[in-house]
Amino acid sequence: MTATMDRTRDVLANWPYPPDGGWTSDDLDLLPQDGPNGELDLFKRVELIDGALILMSPQRRFHERVISSLRSLLTAQAPETLAVATQMDVKIDRRQRPCPDVVVIDAAADSDSANSYPSEAVHLVVEVVFPESQYRDREVKPRMYADARIKHFWLVEEEEGKPVIYTYVLDEVTHFYRADVTHHGKLTAKSPFPVEVDFADLLT
């Protein structure tokens, strides 16, 4: 316990500068919800990308509705061997610990005490594009997820107030995602499991 407390003090000692050696995936487990100077909920939503902490801004209602509805719709159709979670970290390596909006994982890797999942247990990641995270969602995270060999990646965009879902599948030759289908109004997919999503249900 003392070693953990000491490490927590160390990682926050010179906030906002990173600790010696940079931030690591394990450091995120040590961060309190509030900041070291009493900033409320400063670390409530944070990601680690290339060893840098990314503090995420409050989400918009469109973002929240799509995430919540996708979780419900995917959970209702997923086989018992898979589980669905929202805004849970994926530990990829020492310097990469993103927090996708929705993940589909092996049910065996899930537990009430989990605060992250190993990338090898993840079958699908979904990112709902947010104005302040457009570049990360469209460019940075797909490369990261592909490098981690996560087979399926969905990107949800907002166009004229309505969701559009772009689905991608990992190419085993190039080790990057290839475009699968652009979905308007309804999504029908066979993998990572057979699923149908009526977009009218995403904003209810």
Secondary structure, DSSP 8 states (H G I E B T S, - for coil): -HHHHHHHHHHHTTTTS--TT---TGGGGG--SS-TT--TTTTSSEEEETTEEEE-----HHHHHHHHHHHHHHHHHS-TTEEEEES-EEE-BTTBB---SEEEEEGGG--TT-SEEEGGGEEEEEEE--GGGHHIIIIIHHHHHHHTT--EEEEEEEETTEEEEEEEEE-TTTSSEEEEEEEESEEEE-SSS-EEEEGGGTT-
